[in-house]
Amino acid sequence: MSVTIYVGLVGEGINVWRPVLAEQERDDVFRILGTQPTGETWQFTPGDLVRCRQHVFAGGEAGLVAYEKAAA
């Protein structure tokens, strides 16, 4: 089952989050799916296994953000 997680964009000057589809592998570990748009630099890329945690964004909405690569 796919879920939406958020990946940080690199080099934006402020915190910018890209919603991406991911598949849960175990507990807090997800595999990023899809493709990266041309011209964007993501903190993590499609195919990466990442750990996610809950985050409250500036607008008050909450979501899962990728914060580190996970071991396979």
N, C-alpha and C positions, 0 to 999 in steps of 0.2 A: 504494500500500500504506500502510495506517495503522499508526502506531507510538504508543506512550505516551511523552509527555514530561511534565514537571512545571512548573507555573506557580505562582509565589509568590502567596499571599493577602495583601492589603494590610490594615493596621490590626488585626492579630491580637496584637501585642505580642511574639510570638516567631516564629521562622521556621516557617511552615506551607506545605506544598506540596500542590497539587491535581493529581492525575494526570488528564491530558486526552489525547484522541486528536488526532493531528496527522498531516499528510501531508508527507513530505520533498519539498521543491522543488529543492534542490541542496545539495551538501556538508553544511554545518552549519545550513542554513536550512529551517525548517518552517512550515507554515500550520496554525494552530490550528483544529480542527473542533469541531462540537457546539454546545451552548448553555451559558451561564453560569447556574448555579443562583441563584434569587432569594435575596437576602440575603448573597451573597458578592461581594467586590470583588477582582478578579484584577489582577495586575500587567500582564497582557496579555489581550486579549479575543478571542473567536472571530472568525476571519477575518484576524487579524494575522499577518504574516510575522515570525518571530522567529529569532534565532540561539540555538543550544543548545550546551552543553558538558557533558561528563561531570561528575558530582558524587557524592560519597559522603555519604550521609545519616547521621544520628546512630546509627541502628541497624546501620550497616555495609553496607547495601545501596547499590548504585550505580544511577544513572539519568541521563537527559538532562534538564537544567533550562534553561528559557528565561531568558536574561540581558539581551537587548536586542532592540529592533525591528530588522528588516533592511530594506534597500531592495528595492523590487519588481524 
